[in-house]
Amino acid sequence: MGNSAKRDARTAERAEQQRKALELRKAGANHDQIAQQLKVANRSVAWKLVQDAIHEIIREPAEEVLQLELARLDAMLLGVWTKAKGGDSHAIDRALRIMDRRAAYLGLDAPKRNEHSGVGGAPLVINVSSLDDEQLRLAASDDAADAPGVEGSGTSGAGAPSSED
């Protein structure tokens, strides 16, 4: 079996594990039970399988909507293209707006850099003296915003499984 075939087999096996994990979760199994049933290392692996399955359900329709929106933009661009090529300034403006929207959908534009400042452009002052050591450690951490299960970390409480799961 070649590398590509092995990778495809692993991908299919992972997708099947995700499907089973989600079905078990929907049936009321907790993450420990899912891990045991699917013979995976631990509850965290089971949690990840469930989360990945949920994200896949959301991703597929989103891709379909994106393709529909791109097709609409293509049709609109086609409608103004001849006039834009002929020099019609209004049509040029419309074509550029359509092209900008397409680039935004596809993520083609370079990220925009934002600079934050205080009142009147003065440096932004942040008082951290009232924070305890744990809060300071989290604030300094590059991954603080993505830390699962850390309250106030941007996950809205939806992080890794808790011991009550």
Backbone torsions as a table, in degrees:
resi	resn	phi	psi	omega
1	MET	NA	129.8	-180.0
2	GLY	-75.4	169.9	-179.6
3	ASN	-58.4	-41.1	-179.0
4	SER	-64.5	-42.7	179.5
5	ALA	-66.0	-39.3	177.7
6	LYS	-64.0	-43.1	179.8
7	ARG	-63.9	-42.4	178.6
8	ASP	-63.0	-39.8	179.2
9	ALA	-65.3	-42.1	178.5
10	ARG	-64.9	-40.6	179.1
11	THR	-63.1	-43.9	178.7
12	ALA	-64.3	-41.0	179.1
13	GLU	-64.7	-41.6	178.7
14	ARG	-63.9	-43.3	179.0
15	ALA	-61.7	-39.0	178.5
16	GLU	-67.1	-39.9	177.2
17	GLN	-63.5	-41.0	178.7
18	GLN	-62.0	-44.1	-179.8
19	ARG	-60.7	-46.5	-179.8
20	LYS	-64.1	-42.5	-180.0
21	ALA	-61.2	-42.9	179.8
22	LEU	-66.7	-41.2	178.0
23	GLU	-61.6	-44.0	177.8
24	LEU	-62.1	-42.0	179.9
25	ARG	-64.5	-42.8	178.2
26	LYS	-63.1	-30.6	179.5
27	ALA	-79.7	-4.5	175.6
28	GLY	106.4	1.7	179.5
29	ALA	-70.0	142.9	174.5
30	ASN	-86.8	176.0	-174.0
31	HIS	-67.5	-32.1	175.6
32	ASP	-64.4	-43.4	179.5
33	GLN	-65.2	-40.0	178.4
34	ILE	-62.9	-45.5	179.4
35	ALA	-58.6	-44.2	-179.3
36	GLN	-66.2	-46.3	-178.3
37	GLN	-62.9	-41.5	-177.6
38	LEU	-89.7	-1.7	179.4
39	LYS	56.9	48.7	174.8
40	VAL	-105.7	166.4	-169.7
41	ALA	-54.7	-47.3	-174.8
42	ASN	-164.2	-179.0	-178.2
43	ARG	-61.5	-31.5	179.5
44	SER	-66.1	-39.2	177.0
45	VAL	-65.1	-41.8	177.9
46	ALA	-62.8	-43.4	177.9
47	TRP	-58.8	-44.8	-179.5
48	LYS	-63.2	-40.3	177.8
49	LEU	-60.7	-44.3	179.4
50	VAL	-64.1	-46.9	-179.1
51	GLN	-61.4	-44.0	179.5
52	ASP	-62.8	-38.0	178.4
53	ALA	-64.0	-42.7	179.1
54	ILE	-64.3	-44.4	-179.8
55	HIS	-63.8	-35.2	178.8
56	GLU	-65.3	-38.7	178.1
57	ILE	-61.4	-39.6	-179.0
58	ILE	-75.1	-38.1	-173.7
59	ARG	-65.2	-43.0	-175.0
60	GLU	-60.0	-50.6	177.8
61	PRO	-63.4	-33.4	179.2
62	ALA	-63.2	-39.7	178.2
63	GLU	-65.4	-37.3	178.5
64	GLU	-65.4	-41.2	178.3
65	VAL	-64.1	-41.6	178.3
66	LEU	-59.3	-46.1	179.6
67	GLN	-62.2	-39.2	177.6
68	LEU	-63.4	-45.5	179.3
69	GLU	-63.5	-40.0	178.2
70	LEU	-64.8	-38.8	177.8
71	ALA	-64.4	-39.6	177.4
72	ARG	-63.3	-44.3	178.9
73	LEU	-62.6	-39.9	177.3
74	ASP	-59.6	-44.2	180.0
75	ALA	-63.9	-41.0	178.5
76	MET	-64.9	-43.5	179.8
77	LEU	-62.6	-41.4	178.2
78	LEU	-58.9	-37.3	-179.0
79	GLY	-67.1	-27.9	-177.7
80	VAL	-108.3	-6.7	-170.8
81	TRP	-61.7	-45.8	-177.3
82	THR	-60.7	-45.7	178.8
83	LYS	-65.5	-38.8	179.8
84	ALA	-63.8	-43.5	178.0
85	LYS	-64.5	-28.1	179.0
86	GLY	-80.2	-4.8	175.6
87	GLY	101.6	1.7	178.9
88	ASP	-63.3	114.0	-173.5
89	SER	-64.2	-36.1	178.2
90	HIS	-65.7	-42.5	179.4
91	ALA	-66.9	-36.6	176.5
92	ILE	-62.2	-45.0	178.5
93	ASP	-60.1	-45.8	178.9
94	ARG	-61.6	-44.3	-179.0
95	ALA	-62.0	-42.6	178.8
96	LEU	-64.7	-39.0	178.1
97	ARG	-65.0	-40.9	177.9
98	ILE	-64.4	-43.3	179.7
99	MET	-64.8	-38.4	176.5
100	ASP	-62.0	-43.2	-179.6
101	ARG	-64.2	-41.4	178.9
102	ARG	-62.2	-44.6	179.5
103	ALA	-62.2	-38.2	179.0
104	ALA	-65.8	-43.9	178.0
105	TYR	-59.2	-38.5	-175.4
106	LEU	-90.9	-4.1	178.9
107	GLY	70.5	32.2	-176.4
108	LEU	-82.2	-21.7	-177.9
109	ASP	-77.9	148.0	176.2
110	ALA	-65.9	147.4	178.9
111	PRO	-59.1	144.1	178.7
112	LYS	-84.7	134.7	179.5
113	ARG	-93.4	127.9	179.1
114	ASN	-113.3	133.2	176.9
115	GLU	-113.9	129.3	-179.0
116	HIS	-105.0	140.1	178.8
117	SER	-141.5	168.3	179.2
118	GLY	-82.9	-164.9	-178.2
119	VAL	-58.8	131.5	177.8
120	GLY	64.8	22.1	178.6
121	GLY	84.5	3.2	178.8
122	ALA	-68.2	160.9	178.0
123	PRO	-57.3	145.8	178.6
124	LEU	-78.0	126.2	-178.5
125	VAL	-107.1	126.5	179.4
126	ILE	-120.6	121.7	-179.4
127	ASN	-91.1	112.2	-180.0
128	VAL	-107.0	7.2	-175.9
129	SER	-65.5	-23.6	-178.6
130	SER	-89.3	-1.6	179.9
131	LEU	-84.4	143.2	176.0
132	ASP	-83.6	175.5	-175.2
133	ASP	-59.0	-41.4	-179.1
134	GLU	-65.0	-42.7	178.5
135	GLN	-64.5	-40.0	178.2
136	LEU	-64.7	-41.6	179.2
137	ARG	-62.3	-44.4	179.1
138	LEU	-65.3	-41.2	-180.0
139	ALA	-64.2	-33.6	-178.9
140	ALA	-80.5	-20.2	-176.7
141	SER	-71.3	133.4	177.5
142	ASP	-64.5	-28.4	-175.8
143	ASP	-98.0	10.4	-175.6
144	ALA	-58.0	-38.2	-178.1
145	ALA	-69.6	-21.6	-176.6
146	ASP	-109.0	4.3	-175.9
147	ALA	-68.3	118.5	-179.1
148	PRO	-69.0	138.6	174.6
149	GLY	78.5	3.0	179.2
150	VAL	-94.4	115.9	-176.9
151	GLU	-64.0	137.5	-179.5
152	GLY	80.0	11.5	-176.9
153	SER	-97.2	6.6	-179.8
154	GLY	96.2	1.3	-178.7
155	THR	-97.6	-1.9	-179.5
156	SER	52.4	35.6	177.9
157	GLY	79.2	-2.3	-178.9
158	ALA	-97.0	78.8	-179.2
159	GLY	-118.8	-151.0	179.6
160	ALA	-62.0	160.8	-177.2
161	PRO	-62.7	142.6	178.0
162	SER	-92.4	172.7	-178.0
163	SER	-68.5	-17.3	178.4
164	GLU	-78.9	-12.9	-176.8
165	ASP	-64.8	NA	NA
